[in-house]
């Protein structure tokens, strides 16, 4: 038997009630690290409750970018799961729909409001 491989997928979305500031540009800033920790926790909680929950390993927020207006921050995260050789490929459409449902139609993630047209799962 072959061991499971760690596979990655991306999650991207825009928060409409987190103003983007220059300290979010710097991955070493306290504000970036605090925001990253919160995003990782919220995404982990969300995805552990999804269909990939049993094989889900975690998410790492990799980038915070300015949104289309100054009250918005775009979030890029890379998530990891353990894929058995015999398992089907990641169902990104199904996962997108589950995330959509768990965020009230892509409007809320914890205390954050989301741009409902901003969610991308692996693409």
N, C-alpha and C positions, 0 to 999 in steps of 0.2 A: 504493500500500500504506500502511496505517496502522501507526504505530509501536506497539509493545507498551506496555500501560499497567501501571503498578505497582499491584498489588492487595494487600490486607492480609487476614490472618486471625489469629485469636487462638488461643493455646494456654494452657491453665490446668491446673495439677496441684498436688498437695500433697506436700511432702517430709516424711517422718515422722522423719528423724534430723537435722533442722536446727532446733534450738530457736529460737523466735521471741523476739527481744529488742527493746527499745525503739529501739536504734540501727538496726534494719531498717525502722523507720517513716520515717526521715529519708533521702531520696534523696541528700542531700549528705554523709552519713556515710561513713567509710572502709569500714565493714563492709557497708553497702548496696552501695556501688560495687564492692567485691571480689566479693560474692555475685552481683551483676548480671553482672559480667564472666564469671564461671564459668558461670552459667546460659546466657548468650548463646552461649558457646563450645560447651557441651554440646548445646544445641538446634541450633546451626548444623551441627555435625558430624552429628547425627542426621538432620536434614532434607536435608542434601546427599546422603545415601545413600538417600533415598526416591525415589518416582516423580516428585516435583516437583524433584528435584535439579538438572536442567539449567536450570531457570528460577528456582530459589530464590535470593533475594538476601540474606536474613539475618533474625535475630530480635533484638528489643530487649525485655529484661525491663522492664516498666513499673511493676510493683507487687509488693511482698512484704507479705503480710498474715498475721495470726495464724491458725493452724489451730484445729481443735476442741479440741486440748489443747496444753499449753505446749511439747511437743517438736516440734510441727509448724509448718511455714511454708508458706503458699499462695503460689504463683508465678503471676503473670499476665504473658504476653508477647504482643507483636504481631509477627508475622512477615510478610515481604514477598516477593512473587514477581512475575515479569514475565509478564503474560498477553497473549498474542497475540490480536488481535480474533477470529480464527477458532477459537481453542482452546475446548475445553469448560470449563464452570465447574469450580472446585476440587471435587475429589471428597473431601469432608471425611470420609466414612465410610471410604473406602479409605485415606486418610492416617492416620486414627485407628488402623486395623488395622496399618498399617506401623509406626507409632510404638509401638503395643502390642507388636508382635513384637520391635522393636529395644530395648525396655526390659524384656525378659524378662516379658512379660505385665503391664506397667505396675508393675513392682516395683523396677526399678533404673535410675538415670540417673547414669552415672559412679559416684562414691563415695556417691551419695545413694540412700536407700530411698524408694520412692514408695507412696502410698496407692493401691492398685489400682483403687479406685472413683472416683478424683479427676480422671482425664484428660478434658479437653474440647478438641475441635478445632473452632474457629469455632462455638461454641454451648455 
